């Protein structure tokens, strides 16, 4: 069956029902807008990226989700620690030494299938229409302006939906950025990850039970160790592909098992319990979109940028960008003005957040850098490092970057993320 008519009963169409899409949908629907979410899969569905950082609290609070999270089974998280290959562990970095323990300083380790379904159902409760198992195939355009999308349902029905604005929240596949030729790799942050899950393995006690552990291996590789509820742990290794594939090794389980031997803390914690489920592998982590907007089309979440996961910024940036996108779209809908310049502040603010975290990620991977060395020389830098790692990313960190540059180079900011303005492009031709 093929639909020959376009459904125009929408103020906003959202591609993808993950955290950025569901957040934008919940906010816009809550403001009275007619919102349609098109999700390719059927929720609940598997997804990696399970750790939150403290400043996720802000967008969650705006979404009205804090009570649901506090009443959930998700593992509470109050800290992060780092361990060396020889098993030596740092003291836990407790978020409540800097932030309020009852709000920002208490976050969660989530099972994404459950968390993402909670978010999507929240959007439904706010009034958004959600269609699952429908895959967007094409952007509908008139010249340079996006008018909506064409999508195909599981039964083969082709449908067309139109709205004044479409939000691409399609995740790492970056539906619009790929089709528009906007996708750019990061010059350096292209790692490989192999991960799996354990049940009944060792975990810390009391307030430390939910802490994230970043466990180092040679050549600036690292393990994540993320305790979840139901006695499950997400554990994975991230490093350069040539390091993980050394000796011609390609099979994910073999790579994972070999790297476990490279960190005694990880080896000890996985020495009990059992591995469950498959081993996963992904590569070429980091990518950026050259633009955040073109007429009728706005990007959010991983569709706009996916950053190396070492400091667990993914969920923060997804939720934050979804809420920020909803603010910009709401104002545009009220004003009936979808000009490119209206979305400049959105792109600038989001890129500022990304670039601040990106600098810290670059420093982390530099073999000559350690947070300890910076703090030993500049004790007052500890608070700024904590703020950045915790996700307070719209601050001015210029003093911190000047100090870190004494220990290692930092990347220039990428001139990306501003809206694409066809009028400006034509004027430059």
Legacy VTK file of the C-alpha trace (Angstrom):
# vtk DataFile Version 3.0
C-alpha trace
ASCII
DATASET POLYDATA
POINTS 429 float
0.000 0.000 0.000
1.200 3.491 -0.830
-0.160 6.723 0.553
-0.678 9.385 -2.093
-1.504 12.159 0.351
0.632 14.075 2.789
-0.344 14.318 6.450
0.059 18.023 7.240
-1.480 18.052 10.709
1.811 18.781 12.517
3.813 21.679 13.880
7.003 19.615 14.191
8.183 16.235 12.941
10.930 14.468 14.902
13.084 11.757 13.333
14.022 9.344 16.126
12.582 8.609 19.551
15.844 8.387 21.505
16.780 10.820 24.297
17.162 13.955 22.160
14.033 13.269 20.115
11.869 12.266 23.072
13.079 15.283 25.068
12.281 17.727 22.275
8.917 16.048 21.713
7.947 16.165 25.387
8.853 19.834 25.687
7.120 20.936 22.478
3.982 18.887 23.093
3.840 20.245 26.630
3.744 23.748 25.123
0.710 22.827 23.066
2.370 22.085 19.739
1.298 19.199 17.514
4.343 16.900 17.488
4.943 13.671 15.574
7.809 11.320 16.478
8.842 8.749 13.866
10.883 5.912 15.387
12.401 3.141 13.292
12.456 0.530 16.057
9.994 -0.855 18.577
10.724 0.221 22.146
12.114 -1.065 24.421
15.249 -1.604 22.382
18.957 -2.024 23.230
21.335 0.938 23.294
24.724 1.605 24.847
25.704 4.829 26.627
24.367 4.189 30.104
26.088 6.629 32.461
24.836 10.094 33.398
26.924 12.970 34.709
25.749 15.508 37.304
24.567 18.351 35.067
22.119 16.022 33.343
19.944 17.114 36.268
19.073 20.409 34.545
17.348 19.041 31.423
15.789 16.194 33.420
14.310 18.729 35.815
12.906 20.804 32.965
11.381 17.660 31.524
9.740 16.879 34.862
11.465 13.500 35.067
13.357 13.778 38.366
10.523 12.219 40.443
10.304 9.263 38.025
14.052 8.696 38.168
14.143 8.956 41.962
11.393 6.354 42.104
13.070 4.047 39.596
15.281 1.003 40.120
18.204 2.664 38.301
21.518 2.528 40.148
22.336 5.800 41.933
25.709 7.315 41.048
27.608 9.730 43.296
31.190 9.461 42.083
33.806 8.421 39.549
37.220 6.863 40.075
40.266 6.117 37.908
42.450 3.012 38.151
45.912 2.315 36.799
46.897 -0.849 34.879
48.498 -2.231 38.067
45.114 -2.047 39.794
45.841 1.014 41.919
42.627 3.022 42.269
42.255 6.731 42.930
40.087 7.986 45.740
36.524 8.364 44.425
35.701 11.850 43.158
32.418 12.567 44.938
30.146 15.028 43.162
28.660 16.237 46.471
31.963 17.807 47.489
31.086 20.519 44.951
27.327 20.224 44.308
24.144 19.720 46.290
23.816 16.059 47.234
20.019 16.009 46.835
19.995 17.468 43.302
22.921 17.858 40.888
25.356 15.600 42.764
23.156 12.490 42.628
22.783 10.991 39.193
22.132 7.528 37.740
23.513 4.587 35.797
20.652 3.551 33.516
19.642 0.599 31.413
18.992 2.418 28.168
16.172 0.148 27.010
14.231 1.133 30.152
15.355 4.756 30.352
14.676 5.525 26.692
11.238 3.927 26.919
10.523 6.060 29.997
11.460 9.177 28.006
9.388 8.218 24.975
6.351 7.400 27.114
6.830 10.741 28.858
6.580 12.452 25.454
3.369 10.531 24.809
1.991 11.595 28.188
2.739 15.210 27.294
0.703 14.860 24.098
3.199 13.887 21.397
2.091 11.371 18.779
4.626 8.530 18.489
4.762 6.096 15.576
7.148 3.154 16.001
8.534 0.748 13.407
8.457 3.396 10.710
11.691 4.294 8.903
12.254 7.752 7.427
13.580 7.365 3.903
13.699 10.862 2.473
13.466 14.548 3.310
10.726 16.313 1.350
12.132 19.541 -0.072
11.052 22.578 -1.977
14.296 24.072 -3.180
16.530 24.334 -0.101
13.625 24.187 2.346
12.670 20.944 4.086
8.881 20.546 4.144
8.742 17.176 5.909
9.659 13.528 5.351
8.710 10.383 3.517
8.722 7.234 5.614
7.860 3.566 5.217
5.996 1.471 7.753
6.797 -2.122 8.667
3.969 -3.332 6.400
5.432 -1.472 3.420
3.070 1.499 3.496
4.782 4.658 2.241
3.687 7.785 4.070
4.438 11.479 3.794
4.334 13.914 6.706
4.728 17.669 6.546
5.425 20.358 9.118
7.039 23.805 9.271
10.084 22.187 10.884
11.663 18.726 11.061
14.083 17.782 13.850
16.723 15.204 13.019
17.289 13.235 16.221
18.312 10.060 14.396
21.389 9.372 16.527
24.791 8.299 15.252
23.466 7.486 11.795
22.994 11.262 11.333
20.246 10.947 8.718
20.287 14.537 7.479
23.986 15.325 7.944
24.975 12.327 5.810
22.487 13.180 3.059
23.429 16.863 3.089
27.162 16.151 2.992
27.610 17.867 6.366
29.218 15.048 8.352
32.849 15.649 9.374
35.183 13.337 11.273
37.177 14.606 14.198
40.863 14.986 13.328
41.926 12.732 16.204
39.086 11.180 18.191
38.374 8.042 16.202
38.647 5.109 18.569
37.310 1.553 18.591
35.203 0.110 21.421
34.454 -3.485 22.398
31.997 -4.132 25.220
29.715 -6.627 26.913
27.859 -7.218 30.215
28.506 -9.153 33.421
26.119 -10.293 36.109
27.155 -10.973 39.687
30.666 -9.587 39.289
32.391 -7.539 41.992
31.174 -4.044 42.785
31.874 -1.552 45.536
29.759 -1.166 48.667
27.520 1.574 50.028
27.643 4.959 48.407
30.382 3.751 46.004
28.267 0.948 44.550
27.196 2.974 41.530
30.408 4.802 40.750
31.820 4.814 37.239
35.357 3.446 37.019
37.687 4.489 34.195
40.397 1.831 34.165
43.529 2.569 32.139
45.358 0.188 29.799
48.538 0.847 27.732
48.629 3.434 24.927
45.934 5.611 26.493
43.248 3.014 26.135
40.697 2.544 28.902
37.887 0.401 30.236
34.531 1.682 31.410
32.943 -0.145 34.337
29.332 0.949 34.903
27.315 -0.838 37.621
23.601 -1.136 36.834
20.565 -2.418 38.683
19.705 -6.131 38.818
23.375 -6.849 39.647
24.449 -6.115 36.068
27.594 -4.285 34.949
28.324 -2.695 31.579
32.037 -3.034 30.810
33.923 -2.100 27.670
37.336 -1.150 26.340
38.139 1.857 24.121
41.437 2.388 22.291
43.018 2.963 18.892
41.990 0.337 16.382
45.601 -0.568 15.592
46.209 -1.261 19.293
43.144 -3.456 19.748
43.743 -5.298 16.469
47.446 -5.922 17.116
48.585 -9.393 16.181
45.798 -9.622 13.631
43.124 -10.115 16.284
39.637 -9.219 15.025
37.082 -11.213 17.013
35.446 -8.987 19.686
35.451 -11.609 22.464
39.123 -12.383 21.934
40.004 -8.664 21.974
37.983 -8.078 25.132
39.416 -11.084 26.987
42.976 -10.084 26.100
42.505 -6.497 27.282
41.018 -7.603 30.615
44.501 -8.892 31.420
45.896 -5.361 30.938
44.205 -3.884 34.022
44.343 -5.751 37.315
41.357 -3.885 38.801
39.137 -4.932 35.877
40.524 -8.472 35.972
39.746 -8.754 39.678
36.221 -7.346 39.369
35.356 -9.701 36.490
36.891 -12.744 38.216
33.502 -13.654 39.689
30.041 -13.641 38.192
29.363 -14.431 34.546
29.480 -12.715 31.184
26.021 -12.409 29.602
24.811 -11.493 26.137
26.860 -10.717 23.034
30.103 -8.818 22.592
29.649 -5.544 20.725
32.104 -3.582 18.569
31.942 -0.100 17.089
34.544 2.167 15.528
35.216 5.749 14.430
33.427 7.242 17.358
33.541 11.002 16.988
31.826 12.987 14.253
30.418 16.491 13.868
27.838 18.147 11.632
28.996 21.199 9.711
25.639 22.872 10.347
22.916 22.720 12.979
20.126 24.004 10.746
18.931 24.644 7.233
15.483 25.980 6.353
12.920 23.659 7.917
15.511 21.254 9.417
17.190 21.260 12.847
19.731 18.737 14.201
20.033 17.588 17.827
21.760 14.889 19.870
24.157 12.470 18.224
22.820 13.521 14.821
24.547 16.869 15.449
27.674 15.540 17.178
28.852 12.310 18.726
31.817 12.807 21.048
34.236 10.213 22.421
32.532 8.591 25.438
35.376 8.707 27.956
33.666 11.281 30.214
30.091 10.011 29.666
28.859 13.218 28.035
26.542 11.490 25.541
23.298 11.445 27.522
23.888 14.967 28.801
24.411 16.368 25.301
21.427 14.417 23.949
19.008 15.589 26.656
20.403 19.104 26.746
20.270 19.561 22.976
16.735 18.164 22.828
15.533 20.697 25.394
17.512 23.525 23.753
16.113 22.580 20.343
12.577 22.647 21.718
13.130 26.178 23.042
14.367 27.405 19.658
11.593 25.633 17.748
8.887 26.881 20.130
10.017 30.477 19.589
10.119 29.960 15.820
6.630 28.443 15.780
5.187 31.288 17.842
6.875 33.895 15.623
6.193 31.922 12.423
9.784 32.695 11.538
12.131 29.864 10.525
14.988 31.978 9.183
18.502 30.610 9.643
19.651 33.391 11.963
16.951 32.451 14.485
18.876 29.213 15.198
22.360 30.734 15.456
22.306 30.981 19.262
21.310 27.307 19.480
24.255 26.200 17.323
26.751 28.458 19.100
25.695 27.355 22.598
25.697 23.669 21.698
29.111 23.860 20.015
30.494 25.689 23.074
29.443 22.750 25.245
30.940 20.246 22.806
34.226 22.118 22.407
34.749 22.426 26.150
34.318 18.686 26.660
36.309 17.956 23.495
39.348 19.830 24.847
39.298 17.765 28.017
38.987 14.548 25.998
41.995 15.520 23.838
44.022 16.206 26.995
43.046 12.840 28.468
44.375 10.975 25.439
47.693 12.851 25.399
50.427 10.584 26.845
52.089 13.547 28.590
48.980 14.691 30.442
47.499 13.886 33.816
44.919 15.760 35.876
47.120 15.215 38.918
50.011 17.198 37.412
47.778 20.169 36.595
46.218 20.208 40.069
49.607 19.855 41.780
50.776 23.055 40.053
47.414 24.849 40.098
45.276 23.564 43.013
42.509 26.015 42.116
42.135 24.246 38.742
40.571 21.237 40.472
37.175 22.926 40.747
37.131 23.908 37.068
38.148 20.405 35.991
35.363 18.996 38.165
32.838 21.414 36.646
33.785 20.469 33.093
33.809 16.732 33.825
30.429 17.101 35.536
28.856 18.744 32.498
28.734 22.440 33.446
29.805 23.072 29.888
28.682 26.604 29.069
31.152 28.218 31.457
34.191 30.198 30.344
37.082 27.759 30.888
39.756 29.896 29.194
41.911 30.023 32.349
41.775 26.230 32.647
42.750 25.717 29.015
45.712 28.084 29.401
46.962 26.022 32.330
46.448 22.662 30.617
48.325 23.916 27.530
51.432 24.095 29.712
51.278 20.279 29.881
49.932 19.299 26.438
48.531 20.876 23.269
44.795 21.354 22.952
42.829 21.383 19.691
41.635 24.506 17.953
37.889 24.842 18.025
36.213 23.513 14.907
34.471 26.170 12.828
31.290 24.116 12.655
27.701 24.120 13.828
26.247 27.383 12.523
23.045 27.320 10.483
23.267 26.815 6.732
21.812 29.920 5.078
21.067 29.419 1.365
20.871 33.207 0.841
24.364 33.632 2.229
25.672 30.735 0.154
24.247 32.257 -3.027
25.790 35.628 -2.177
29.212 33.985 -1.908
29.006 32.282 -5.304
LINES 1 430
429 0 1 2 3 4 5 6 7 8 9 10 11 12 13 14 15 16 17 18 19 20 21 22 23 24 25 26 27 28 29 30 31 32 33 34 35 36 37 38 39 40 41 42 43 44 45 46 47 48 49 50 51 52 53 54 55 56 57 58 59 60 61 62 63 64 65 66 67 68 69 70 71 72 73 74 75 76 77 78 79 80 81 82 83 84 85 86 87 88 89 90 91 92 93 94 95 96 97 98 99 100 101 102 103 104 105 106 107 108 109 110 111 112 113 114 115 116 117 118 119 120 121 122 123 124 125 126 127 128 129 130 131 132 133 134 135 136 137 138 139 140 141 142 143 144 145 146 147 148 149 150 151 152 153 154 155 156 157 158 159 160 161 162 163 164 165 166 167 168 169 170 171 172 173 174 175 176 177 178 179 180 181 182 183 184 185 186 187 188 189 190 191 192 193 194 195 196 197 198 199 200 201 202 203 204 205 206 207 208 209 210 211 212 213 214 215 216 217 218 219 220 221 222 223 224 225 226 227 228 229 230 231 232 233 234 235 236 237 238 239 240 241 242 243 244 245 246 247 248 249 250 251 252 253 254 255 256 257 258 259 260 261 262 263 264 265 266 267 268 269 270 271 272 273 274 275 276 277 278 279 280 281 282 283 284 285 286 287 288 289 290 291 292 293 294 295 296 297 298 299 300 301 302 303 304 305 306 307 308 309 310 311 312 313 314 315 316 317 318 319 320 321 322 323 324 325 326 327 328 329 330 331 332 333 334 335 336 337 338 339 340 341 342 343 344 345 346 347 348 349 350 351 352 353 354 355 356 357 358 359 360 361 362 363 364 365 366 367 368 369 370 371 372 373 374 375 376 377 378 379 380 381 382 383 384 385 386 387 388 389 390 391 392 393 394 395 396 397 398 399 400 401 402 403 404 405 406 407 408 409 410 411 412 413 414 415 416 417 418 419 420 421 422 423 424 425 426 427 428
